[in-house]
Amino acid sequence: MNPVTRSRKGRGFPQDHGGCNGVKVKDLYLGAYILCEGGRLSGLEIIPGRGKPTVVFHLTGVDNSQVFASYLTGHATVNLTALRSNLSYLKDRMFDAIRQKERRENHDAVQGGDRSDQAVP
């Protein structure tokens, strides 16, 4: 069975979308591995939840079946320096996006708040 088609939603496993060369993953290490194998980060999505938000990475540019099979079976090999660099890259993008979203939400709360106490008499 293809590891992409047997994606376990909600558990960080890859989700294939329409047979295109793109995939969505929640697993930070899988995302970094895909980048090491020549993938590109095409975007990310923040899903609010109880407590911490969930981040989904949108990745493109890899042969999904081969990359996921080697990762999920434990036969993946990678340059550790590249993996560490890609982990840092994904973390930076993830935390930047979370901070931006929090700023927008805080700004919207302030903008939409009741300011009747600030009225000039």
WOZILIN-V939501 format. One line per field, one symbol per residue. ss: DSSP state (@ for helix, = for strand, . for the rest). phi: phi as a letter, one per 30 degrees, with the letter a starting at -180 (. if undefined). burial: I if it has 24 or more other C-alpha atoms within 12 Angstrom, else O. A space follows every 50 residues. Layout:
ss: ???
phi: ???
burial: ???
This chain:
ss: ..............==.....====..@@@@@@@@@...========... ...=======...@@@@@@@@@@......@@@@@@@@@@@@@@@@@@@@@ @@@@@@@@@@@....@@@...
phi: .ddddceceiciddbdbiiddcbcbcddddeddddddjdbdclbbccdad iddcccccbbibdeddddddddcicdbaddddddddddedddddddddde dddddddddddcddcddcddd
burial: OOOIOOIOOOOOIIIIOOOOOIIIIIIIIIIIIIIIIOIIIOOIIIOOOO OOOIIIIIIIOIOIIOIIIOIIOOOOOIOOOOIOOIIOIIIOIIOOIIOO OOOOOOOOOOOOOOOOOOOOO
